[in-house]
Amino acid sequence: MQVAIAEAKAQFAELIRRAEAGEAIELTRYGRPVARIVAADRPVGRPLIGVLEGRFTLPDDMFDGDAEIAQIFAQNTQR
């Protein structure tokens, strides 16, 4: 849901209640999004890169593959 900042000032308590219920409230200025109101326990856009770092290891033979498959990939990259 998008709400202009000026309007949000008048409805702040209601917007907080809606955010607690799981709704994301996007605040806008001159029609452009500038901020979000979300529930505190809700994760906010955390990057996924590196999230499993140190939780598993790759096998030593991971890159030892089938020669035929390697040839197919090599042919497709030369196009």
MDTraj code that builds the backbone (N, CA, C; nanometers):
import mdtraj as md
import numpy as np

residues = "MET GLN VAL ALA ILE ALA GLU ALA LYS ALA GLN PHE ALA GLU LEU ILE ARG ARG ALA GLU ALA GLY GLU ALA ILE GLU LEU THR ARG TYR GLY ARG PRO VAL ALA ARG ILE VAL ALA ALA ASP ARG PRO VAL GLY ARG PRO LEU ILE GLY VAL LEU GLU GLY ARG PHE THR LEU PRO ASP ASP MET PHE ASP GLY ASP ALA GLU ILE ALA GLN ILE PHE ALA GLN ASN THR GLN ARG".split()
xyz = np.array([
    [0.0838, -0.1163, 0.0000],
    [0.0000, 0.0000, 0.0000],
    [0.0889, 0.1235, 0.0000],
    [0.0566, 0.2216, -0.0822],
    [0.1304, 0.3472, -0.0857],
    [0.0485, 0.4587, -0.0217],
    [0.1164, 0.5402, 0.0588],
    [0.0514, 0.6514, 0.1279],
    [0.1448, 0.7716, 0.1207],
    [0.0885, 0.8878, 0.0877],
    [0.1675, 1.0106, 0.0875],
    [0.2060, 1.0452, 0.2313],
    [0.3240, 1.1031, 0.2484],
    [0.3732, 1.1359, 0.3822],
    [0.2751, 1.2256, 0.4565],
    [0.2211, 1.3253, 0.3889],
    [0.1266, 1.4178, 0.4535],
    [0.0047, 1.3417, 0.5054],
    [-0.0441, 1.2476, 0.4285],
    [-0.1590, 1.1664, 0.4697],
    [-0.1196, 1.0713, 0.5830],
    [0.0022, 1.0181, 0.5784],
    [0.0494, 0.9240, 0.6795],
    [0.0557, 0.9882, 0.8171],
    [0.0880, 1.1174, 0.8224],
    [0.0930, 1.1870, 0.9514],
    [-0.0412, 1.1790, 1.0226],
    [-0.1471, 1.1928, 0.9475],
    [-0.2819, 1.1909, 1.0066],
    [-0.3269, 1.0492, 1.0420],
    [-0.2702, 0.9479, 0.9770],
    [-0.3130, 0.8086, 0.9971],
    [-0.2054, 0.7219, 1.0610],
    [-0.1095, 0.7815, 1.1266],
    [0.0077, 0.7073, 1.1716],
    [-0.0260, 0.5836, 1.2553],
    [-0.1128, 0.5983, 1.3543],
    [-0.1470, 0.4841, 1.4405],
    [-0.2093, 0.3701, 1.3598],
    [-0.2957, 0.4034, 1.2655],
    [-0.3593, 0.3012, 1.1822],
    [-0.2569, 0.2331, 1.0911],
    [-0.1636, 0.3098, 1.0381],
    [-0.0611, 0.2513, 0.9520],
    [0.0294, 0.1566, 1.0306],
    [0.0609, 0.1926, 1.1532],
    [0.1413, 0.1045, 1.2388],
    [0.0649, -0.0243, 1.2667],
    [-0.0644, -0.0141, 1.2953],
    [-0.1463, -0.1329, 1.3201],
    [-0.1451, -0.2250, 1.1982],
    [-0.1575, -0.1674, 1.0791],
    [-0.1582, -0.2471, 0.9568],
    [-0.0218, -0.3123, 0.9324],
    [0.0848, -0.2400, 0.9630],
    [0.2195, -0.2969, 0.9483],
    [0.2374, -0.4142, 1.0451],
    [0.1903, -0.3994, 1.1676],
    [0.1995, -0.5093, 1.2653],
    [0.1245, -0.6325, 1.2172],
    [0.0188, -0.6094, 1.1390],
    [-0.0614, -0.7202, 1.0862],
    [0.0041, -0.7848, 0.9638],
    [0.1195, -0.7308, 0.9203],
    [0.1923, -0.7927, 0.8101],
    [0.1914, -0.7147, 0.6800],
    [0.1234, -0.6035, 0.6767],
    [0.1182, -0.5244, 0.5541],
    [0.2399, -0.4317, 0.5464],
    [0.2960, -0.4161, 0.4291],
    [0.4060, -0.3218, 0.4088],
    [0.3460, -0.1903, 0.3603],
    [0.3764, -0.0834, 0.4300],
    [0.3252, 0.0487, 0.3953],
    [0.4408, 0.1273, 0.3332],
    [0.4222, 0.1733, 0.2112],
    [0.5253, 0.2508, 0.1433],
    [0.4866, 0.3981, 0.1482],
    [0.5759, 0.4796, 0.2032],
    [0.5513, 0.6227, 0.2134],
    [0.6064, 0.6916, 0.0891],
    [0.5281, 0.7854, 0.0352],
    [0.5696, 0.8537, -0.0869],
    [0.5781, 1.0042, -0.0649],
    [0.6661, 1.0661, -0.1416],
    [0.6764, 1.2121, -0.1455],
    [0.6690, 1.2499, -0.2926],
    [0.5722, 1.3337, -0.3269],
    [0.5487, 1.3732, -0.4663],
    [0.5308, 1.2509, -0.5560],
    [0.4661, 1.1484, -0.5019],
    [0.4372, 1.0280, -0.5786],
    [0.5516, 0.9286, -0.5903],
    [0.6666, 0.9590, -0.5328],
    [0.7821, 0.8681, -0.5395],
    [0.8042, 0.8001, -0.4052],
    [0.8245, 0.6678, -0.4033],
    [0.8485, 0.5964, -0.2775],
    [0.9772, 0.6457, -0.2097],
    [0.9687, 0.6715, -0.0785],
    [1.0862, 0.7177, -0.0044],
    [1.1162, 0.6343, 0.1202],
    [1.0165, 0.5624, 0.1728],
    [1.0378, 0.4832, 0.2948],
    [0.9304, 0.3765, 0.3053],
    [0.9566, 0.2771, 0.3933],
    [0.8579, 0.1712, 0.4196],
    [0.8372, 0.1561, 0.5689],
    [0.7145, 0.1237, 0.6051],
    [0.6823, 0.0858, 0.7421],
    [0.6483, -0.0626, 0.7372],
    [0.7247, -0.1439, 0.8096],
    [0.6996, -0.2879, 0.8172],
    [0.7099, -0.3308, 0.9623],
    [0.6522, -0.4446, 0.9949],
    [0.6598, -0.4974, 1.1307],
    [0.8063, -0.5253, 1.1667],
    [0.8423, -0.5023, 1.2904],
    [0.9813, -0.5179, 1.3354],
    [1.0313, -0.6612, 1.3240],
    [0.9468, -0.7608, 1.3434],
    [0.9916, -0.8995, 1.3387],
    [0.9993, -0.9526, 1.1964],
    [0.9627, -0.8728, 1.1020],
    [0.9625, -0.9126, 0.9617],
    [1.0991, -0.8829, 0.9015],
    [1.1630, -0.9813, 0.8335],
    [1.2934, -0.9553, 0.7740],
    [1.2835, -0.8479, 0.6659],
    [1.3817, -0.7619, 0.6613],
    [1.3816, -0.6530, 0.5643],
    [1.4961, -0.6728, 0.4674],
    [1.4657, -0.7137, 0.3459],
    [1.5571, -0.7255, 0.2349],
    [1.7016, -0.7589, 0.2649],
    [1.7267, -0.8671, 0.3284],
    [1.8643, -0.9082, 0.3546],
    [1.9208, -0.9763, 0.2311],
    [2.0449, -0.9473, 0.1947],
    [2.1024, -1.0108, 0.0761],
    [2.1253, -1.1603, 0.0992],
    [2.1110, -1.2371, -0.0060],
    [2.1286, -1.3821, 0.0038],
    [2.2717, -1.4256, -0.0234],
    [2.3517, -1.3407, -0.0844],
    [2.4890, -1.3777, -0.1173],
    [2.5674, -1.3996, 0.0118],
    [2.6243, -1.5169, 0.0248],
    [2.7058, -1.5487, 0.1414],
    [2.6281, -1.5964, 0.2634],
    [2.4974, -1.6116, 0.2508],
    [2.4164, -1.6470, 0.3668],
    [2.4510, -1.7848, 0.4244],
    [2.5011, -1.8754, 0.3420],
    [2.5356, -2.0108, 0.3893],
    [2.6858, -2.0304, 0.4068],
    [2.7605, -1.9219, 0.4059],
    [2.9052, -1.9324, 0.4186],
    [2.9434, -2.0074, 0.5467],
    [3.0293, -2.1079, 0.5312],
    [3.0773, -2.1847, 0.6446],
    [2.9832, -2.2955, 0.6906],
    [2.8683, -2.3095, 0.6277],
    [2.7720, -2.4125, 0.6698],
    [2.7890, -2.5447, 0.5962],
    [2.8639, -2.5438, 0.4876],
    [2.8910, -2.6679, 0.4159],
    [3.0201, -2.6506, 0.3375],
    [3.0749, -2.7607, 0.2933],
    [3.1952, -2.7558, 0.2100],
    [3.1665, -2.8276, 0.0791],
    [3.2322, -2.7828, -0.0251],
    [3.2160, -2.8451, -0.1555],
    [3.3087, -2.9650, -0.1655],
    [3.2646, -3.0708, -0.2315],
    [3.3516, -3.1881, -0.2460],
    [3.4705, -3.1549, -0.3360],
    [3.5826, -3.2202, -0.3107],
    [3.7038, -3.1957, -0.3889],
    [3.6855, -3.2284, -0.5367],
    [3.5982, -3.3242, -0.5680],
    [3.5801, -3.3652, -0.7070],
    [3.4638, -3.2934, -0.7760],
    [3.4195, -3.1835, -0.7208],
    [3.3030, -3.1140, -0.7749],
    [3.3208, -3.0763, -0.9223],
    [3.4395, -3.0376, -0.9608],
    [3.4616, -2.9940, -1.0971],
    [3.5115, -3.1054, -1.1888],
    [3.5223, -3.2265, -1.1360],
    [3.5558, -3.3412, -1.2189],
    [3.4249, -3.3894, -1.2800],
    [3.4102, -3.3705, -1.4084],
    [3.2812, -3.4037, -1.4680],
    [3.2930, -3.4957, -1.5861],
    [3.1828, -3.5176, -1.6444],
    [3.1710, -3.5995, -1.7633],
    [3.2299, -3.5213, -1.8813],
    [3.3211, -3.5825, -1.9538],
    [3.3884, -3.5160, -2.0659],
    [3.2885, -3.4740, -2.1743],
    [3.1873, -3.5548, -2.1971],
    [3.0871, -3.5232, -2.2990],
    [3.0103, -3.3955, -2.2617],
    [2.9736, -3.3832, -2.1365],
    [2.9015, -3.2636, -2.0912],
    [2.9921, -3.1405, -2.1014],
    [3.1179, -3.1559, -2.0638],
    [3.2127, -3.0451, -2.0743],
    [3.2264, -3.0005, -2.2195],
    [3.2285, -3.0939, -2.3116],
    [3.2398, -3.0620, -2.4542],
    [3.1152, -2.9868, -2.5012],
    [2.9976, -3.0284, -2.4569],
    [2.8730, -2.9607, -2.4947],
    [2.8758, -2.8155, -2.4466],
    [2.9189, -2.7957, -2.3227],
    [2.9259, -2.6588, -2.2699],
    [3.0293, -2.5768, -2.3473],
    [3.1402, -2.6367, -2.3818],
    [3.2447, -2.5651, -2.4552],
    [3.1920, -2.5243, -2.5935],
    [3.1151, -2.6100, -2.6571],
    [3.0594, -2.5787, -2.7889],
    [2.9582, -2.4649, -2.7799],
    [2.8777, -2.4638, -2.6732],
    [2.7738, -2.3617, -2.6594],
    [2.8325, -2.2251, -2.6252],
    [2.9503, -2.2204, -2.5645],
    [3.0092, -2.0921, -2.5298],
    [3.0848, -2.0302, -2.6461],
    [3.1120, -2.1088, -2.7495],
    [3.1868, -2.0587, -2.8645],
    [3.0955, -1.9936, -2.9683],
    [2.9682, -1.9952, -2.9478],
    [2.8728, -1.9396, -3.0459],
    [2.8756, -1.7907, -3.0475],
])
top = md.Topology()
chain = top.add_chain()
for i, resn in enumerate(residues, 1):
    res = top.add_residue(resn, chain, resSeq=i)
    for name in ("N", "CA", "C"):
        top.add_atom(name, md.element.get_by_symbol(name[0]), res)
traj = md.Trajectory(xyz[None], top)
